[in-house]
Amino acid sequence: MIKIFAMIAFLLLALIPQSAGADNQKNCLQQALYFEARGEGWRGMIAVGMVIKNRIASEKYPSSYCSVVRQGFYNNGVPIKNMCQFSFWCDGKPEEIDDKGAWQESGYIADMLMSTEISVEGIEKATHYHAFYVYPKWAKTHMKMGKIGHHIFYRFASVN
């Protein structure tokens, strides 16, 4: 029963308009850092956050943390499984925060990313990444920039 309530609460959170304020934007970024890179340490979380920030700065992507993190295909307001830019958002699994230390660290890093210029050398212009054990079609057309933990980072080939 608690899991069902938590899942409903999370889905309702996803329906909050993106103009709900900086706290909501921070929460979207923090979730992405936690669920995409908590096992990669602070360097990996910053790198994932840089990808999100670089997408916000690009004309090719939405212009807020929540809209970038939640970008994908939807059916009646529900993300279609495995059809999102960030896998955690539509992998069909409930987002359960079970590592309080990593959640706190992702919050600190989200604050830093939102308030200052911070980067990981070598992947400053990254707009994409994937786990090393998969090879998405888009990787053929992007320039590899580096690897951090289990993630390989890329940028558009046309960016200097």
Buried (B, 14 or more C-beta within 10 A) or exposed (E): EEEEEEBEEEEEBBEEEBEEEEEBBBBBBBBBBBBBBBEBEBEBBBBBBBBBBBBBEBEEBBEBBBBBBBBBEBEEEEBEBEEBBBBBBBBEEEBEBEEEEBBEBBBEBBEBBBEEEEBBEEBBBBBBBBEEEEEEEEBEEBBBBBBBBBBBBBBBEEEE
